[in-house]
Amino acid sequence: MDFSPSELQRELAEGTRALLADRCPPAVVRAAWEKPGENGPLWVALTELGLPGALVSEAAGGLGLTVSDLLPALVETGRAAVPAPIVETALVAVPLLVAAGRADLVDGVVTGEVVATAAPAGALVPWTAAASHALVLDRAEARLVEQAELDGEPVAAVDGSRPLTRIAPGAGTPLAVDAAQVGLARARAALGAAAQLVGLGERQLAITVEYVSTRRQFGVPVGSFQAVKHHLADALLGIRFAEPPVRAAGLALDEGADPTRPVALAKALASDAADQVSRTAIQCHGAIGYTDEYDLQLYAKRTWALAAAWGTAGEHRAAYGDALGLGR
C-alpha cells in the first residue's frame, strides 16, 4: 500500500510548516511556559489556515478533510511544539460535537471562538487556560465541560508549555453520543499525538545534526565520530519506521475499520521512536541539551508529555496484544 501523502496533504503540510516557522518559533513555546493562556494570535493563525475545523464539512464552513488528510499537518504542529490543543479540538471535539448535533459549537470552532481541550476521564486536562471547553472521555461517555468549570487545581507538568489541571470529578454534562463514537474519539486523539511525536522527533534530529556538524572536538566536528553517526542513524530509523503505521491508522479510521490495532501500533512506535530521539539528542549535546537555556529541551519535554498522553507505549502494546487475542 502506498502511504505517500497526496498533493493536497503535502500542500497543507507545507503551508502549516511555513506558518509555524513564522508564528511559532521557540520563543513562542518558551513564552507559553510563563503565560499558557495567551496564545490567541497563534490560534487565530491556525484557524485562518483551517486546521481546527479541518474535519468540518465544507457546507458548514470547514475544509471537509479526512483524518488522513490532516495528519501531515499535525506532524508539523508537533515539529513546532505548538502550545495549543490543536489535536484535541480538530480530532476529538469536532467529530463528537458534530455527532451530538452541537452546530453552535462546531461553528465556533470554524470561526476560532471555540477552543476545545480533551483528556481521558480521571486524567489531568491540558491547556485549560487556553480553552473555552473541554471534552472528558470515559469508555462509553463523553462529557462537555464549559469554561466556568475548567478552573481547577494546577498540577506541575514536565512540559510547562502544556500545563495540566485537575478538574472536578463529574464536571460537565454528557454529550448525546454513543460508546462507539467515544471510542473513535479516543483513537483519533492517540493517533494525533502519534503524528505530533513524529514531528517532534524530526525537529530534535534536525537540531542535533546541526549541533554535531558545528561542535568540534580534537579539531574535527563531533558528528564525524562513528559512534555519534550510529546513534543518530538508529534514532532516524525509528522515526522513519513510525511514519507508515501512523498513515495506515489514519486510513483505517477513514475507512471505518476497527482502529484498535493500527492506532495502538502507531502510538507505541511513535512514542518509543520520539523518546529514543530525545535521549540520543541530549546525549549528543552533552549537558547543554537539557538546560533551560537551550531550545532542545522544549521539544524533548513535549515528547515525554505526549508519549504518556492517550496511552503509553506499553499500554498500546498491551492493547495490540489483546486485539490479537494473546492475553496477558
Stockholm file with secondary structure:
# STOCKHOLM 1.0

chainA/1-328         MDFSPSELQRELAEGTRALLADRCPPAVVRAAWEKPGENGPLWVALTELGLPGALVSEAAGGLGLTVSDLLPALVETGRAAVPAPIVETALVAVPLLVAAGRADLVDGVVTGEVVATAAPAGALVPWTAAASHALVLDRAEARLVEQAELDGEPVAAVDGSRPLTRIAPGAGTPLAVDAAQVGLARARAALGAAAQLVGLGERQLAITVEYVSTRRQFGVPVGSFQAVKHHLADALLGIRFAEPPVRAAGLALDEGADPTRPVALAKALASDAADQVSRTAIQCHGAIGYTDEYDLQLYAKRTWALAAAWGTAGEHRAAYGDALGLGR
#=GR chainA/1-328 SS CCCCCCHHHHHHHHHHHHHHHHHCCHHHHHHHHHCTTCCHHHHHHHHHHTCTTTTSCGGGTSCCCCHHHHHHHHHHHHHTTCSSCHHIIIIIIHHHHHHTTCHHHHHHHHHTSCCEEEEETTSCEETGGGCSEEEEECSSCEEEEEGGGCCCEEECCSSTTSCEEECCTTCSEECSCCHHHHHHHHHHHHHHHHHHHHHHHHHHHHHHHHHHHHCEETTEEGGGSHHHHHHHHHHHHHHHHHHHHHHHHHHHHHHTCCCHHHHHHHHHHHHHHHHHHHHHHHHHHGGGGGSTTSTHHHHHHHHHHHHHTTSCHHHHHHHHHHHTTCCC
#=GC SS_cons         CCCCCCHHHHHHHHHHHHHHHHHCCHHHHHHHHHCTTCCHHHHHHHHHHTCTTTTSCGGGTSCCCCHHHHHHHHHHHHHTTCSSCHHIIIIIIHHHHHHTTCHHHHHHHHHTSCCEEEEETTSCEETGGGCSEEEEECSSCEEEEEGGGCCCEEECCSSTTSCEEECCTTCSEECSCCHHHHHHHHHHHHHHHHHHHHHHHHHHHHHHHHHHHHCEETTEEGGGSHHHHHHHHHHHHHHHHHHHHHHHHHHHHHHTCCCHHHHHHHHHHHHHHHHHHHHHHHHHHGGGGGSTTSTHHHHHHHHHHHHHTTSCHHHHHHHHHHHTTCCC
//
